[in-house]
């Protein structure tokens, strides 16, 4: 159901499955990559402590894909980009079929920040959600204090026709048991069509 390869001008996305990602490389990135503490500051997971944890992360990607719950991808820059072929990060969307909604999520390694990859990936995934999966809404959120995500998400949501909906209190639980507010944005299929057709 989900596309197994998505290519944009500068990125290639492939399923977050063990056979598509070198375990040692992924573990190094998820545990001790320069900047990993900055990466994990605003996400629900902590740096990986074991390769088993990394393998479970990759296997969960396959399980949720096969259950039609989520499409999670490894993000790699394409030929001609600095770091071509390397793991730049991971991203995708979960699907609530009853609500006909996809919820975007992503994280990029610090060395790949500031290149516009988040917005490029989002545009491709929004197109999949509306054109391929016939969903009605795409949502995305960030923690209120995450100013970098606020800028990136605000920019691409606006470009794709969506809007900021507001602050949802006590919306997201972290692995450490803490609960956080999040700022939510959404793009409807009609809004997206209005700016892309």
C-alpha positions as CSV (number, residue, x, y, z in Angstrom):
1,X,0.0,0.0,0.0
2,X,2.8,2.5,0.9
3,X,5.3,3.3,-1.8
4,X,8.6,1.5,-1.1
5,X,10.7,4.2,-2.7
6,X,10.1,7.9,-2.8
7,X,12.5,10.2,-4.6
8,X,12.5,14.0,-4.5
9,X,15.0,16.4,-6.2
10,X,17.5,15.8,-3.5
11,X,16.4,12.9,-1.4
12,X,15.7,9.2,-1.6
13,X,13.4,7.5,1.0
14,X,13.3,3.8,1.5
15,X,11.5,1.7,4.1
16,X,12.9,1.7,7.6
17,X,13.5,-2.1,7.6
18,X,16.6,-4.0,8.8
19,X,17.6,-5.0,5.3
20,X,17.6,-1.4,4.1
21,X,19.8,0.0,6.9
22,X,23.2,-1.1,8.1
23,X,22.7,-2.0,11.8
24,X,26.1,-0.9,13.0
25,X,25.8,2.5,11.1
26,X,22.3,3.1,12.4
27,X,23.4,2.2,16.0
28,X,26.3,4.6,15.8
29,X,24.0,7.4,14.6
30,X,21.2,6.7,17.1
31,X,23.6,6.3,20.1
32,X,26.6,8.6,19.7
33,X,26.4,10.7,16.5
34,X,27.8,14.2,17.0
35,X,24.7,16.2,18.0
36,X,22.6,13.3,19.0
37,X,21.7,15.0,22.3
38,X,20.4,18.0,20.3
39,X,18.4,15.6,18.0
40,X,16.8,13.8,20.9
41,X,16.0,16.8,23.0
42,X,12.6,17.3,21.4
43,X,11.6,13.7,20.5
44,X,10.0,10.9,22.5
45,X,13.1,8.6,22.5
46,X,16.6,8.8,24.1
47,X,19.9,7.9,22.4
48,X,20.1,4.1,21.9
49,X,22.1,2.2,24.5
50,X,22.4,-1.1,22.7
51,X,22.4,-2.5,19.1
52,X,19.3,-4.6,20.2
53,X,17.4,-1.3,20.8
54,X,18.4,-0.1,17.3
55,X,17.4,-3.4,15.7
56,X,14.0,-3.2,17.5
57,X,13.6,0.3,16.1
58,X,14.2,-1.0,12.6
59,X,12.0,-4.0,13.1
60,X,9.1,-1.8,14.4
61,X,9.4,0.1,11.2
62,X,8.7,-3.1,9.2
63,X,5.9,-4.4,11.6
64,X,3.9,-1.1,11.5
65,X,4.4,-1.0,7.7
66,X,3.0,-4.5,7.3
67,X,0.1,-3.8,9.6
68,X,-0.8,-0.7,7.5
69,X,-0.3,1.5,10.6
70,X,2.7,3.6,9.4
71,X,5.1,4.2,6.6
72,X,8.6,5.0,8.1
73,X,11.5,5.7,5.9
74,X,15.3,6.1,6.1
75,X,16.1,9.5,4.4
76,X,19.3,9.6,2.3
77,X,20.6,12.5,0.2
78,X,20.7,11.7,-3.5
79,X,23.8,11.8,-5.8
80,X,25.2,15.3,-6.0
81,X,24.3,16.2,-2.5
82,X,26.8,16.5,0.4
83,X,26.6,13.1,2.2
84,X,25.0,11.3,-0.7
85,X,23.8,7.8,0.3
86,X,24.4,8.4,4.0
87,X,21.6,8.2,6.5
88,X,20.5,11.8,7.0
89,X,17.6,10.7,9.3
90,X,14.3,9.0,9.4
91,X,10.8,10.2,8.7
92,X,7.3,9.1,7.6
93,X,3.8,9.1,8.9
94,X,1.4,7.1,10.9
95,X,-2.2,6.6,9.7
96,X,-5.5,6.8,11.5
97,X,-7.7,5.2,8.9
98,X,-11.0,6.0,10.8
99,X,-10.1,9.7,10.9
100,X,-8.6,9.5,7.4
101,X,-5.5,11.3,8.8
102,X,-1.8,11.0,8.4
103,X,0.5,12.3,11.2
104,X,4.0,13.3,9.9
105,X,7.1,12.8,11.9
106,X,10.8,13.1,11.2
107,X,14.3,13.6,12.7
108,X,17.5,14.5,10.9
109,X,21.1,14.2,12.0
110,X,22.5,17.6,13.1
111,X,24.9,17.8,10.2
112,X,21.9,17.7,7.8
113,X,20.0,20.5,9.5
114,X,19.4,23.8,7.6
115,X,19.2,22.2,4.1
116,X,15.4,22.3,3.6
117,X,15.3,18.5,3.7
118,X,12.4,18.5,6.2
119,X,10.1,20.5,3.9
120,X,11.2,18.5,0.8
121,X,10.4,15.2,2.6
122,X,7.1,16.6,3.9
123,X,5.9,17.7,0.5
124,X,6.5,14.2,-0.9
125,X,4.8,12.5,2.0
126,X,1.8,14.9,1.9
127,X,1.4,14.0,-1.8
128,X,1.4,10.3,-1.0
129,X,-1.2,10.8,1.8
130,X,-3.6,12.6,-0.5
131,X,-2.9,11.3,-4.0
132,X,-2.1,7.7,-3.2
133,X,-3.9,6.9,0.0
134,X,-6.9,9.2,-0.5
135,X,-6.7,10.6,3.0
136,X,-8.4,13.8,4.0
137,X,-5.9,15.4,6.4
138,X,-2.2,15.5,7.2
139,X,-1.2,16.7,10.7
140,X,2.2,17.5,12.1
141,X,3.3,18.8,15.5
142,X,6.3,20.0,17.6
143,X,7.0,20.8,21.2
144,X,6.4,24.6,21.9
145,X,10.0,25.2,22.9
146,X,11.4,23.6,19.7
147,X,12.0,26.8,17.7
148,X,13.8,25.1,14.9
149,X,10.9,22.8,14.1
150,X,8.5,25.6,14.5
151,X,10.3,27.5,11.7
152,X,10.6,24.5,9.4
153,X,7.1,23.2,10.0
154,X,5.5,26.6,9.8
155,X,7.3,27.3,6.5
156,X,6.3,24.1,4.7
157,X,2.8,23.9,6.1
158,X,2.1,27.4,4.8
159,X,3.6,26.5,1.4
160,X,1.4,23.4,1.3
161,X,-1.8,25.3,2.1
162,X,-2.2,24.3,5.7
163,X,-2.3,26.2,9.0
164,X,-1.4,26.2,12.6
165,X,-4.3,24.8,14.7
166,X,-3.1,25.6,18.2
167,X,-1.6,24.2,21.4
168,X,-2.7,20.8,22.6
169,X,-1.9,20.5,26.3
170,X,-0.5,17.2,27.9
171,X,-0.6,15.6,24.4
172,X,2.6,13.6,24.2
173,X,4.3,11.2,26.6
174,X,8.1,10.7,26.5
175,X,9.9,7.5,27.3
176,X,11.0,8.9,30.6
177,X,7.3,9.3,31.7
178,X,7.2,13.0,31.3
179,X,4.2,14.5,29.5
180,X,4.4,17.5,27.2
181,X,2.3,20.0,25.3
182,X,2.6,20.2,21.5
183,X,1.7,22.7,18.8
184,X,-0.3,21.1,16.0
185,X,-0.6,22.1,12.3
186,X,-2.8,20.5,9.6
187,X,-3.2,20.5,5.9
188,X,-6.5,19.3,4.3
189,X,-6.6,17.7,0.9
190,X,-8.6,20.6,-0.5
191,X,-6.1,23.1,0.9
192,X,-3.2,21.1,-0.6
193,X,-5.0,20.9,-4.0
194,X,-5.6,24.6,-3.9
195,X,-1.8,25.4,-3.9
196,X,-0.5,22.5,-6.0
197,X,-2.9,22.2,-8.9
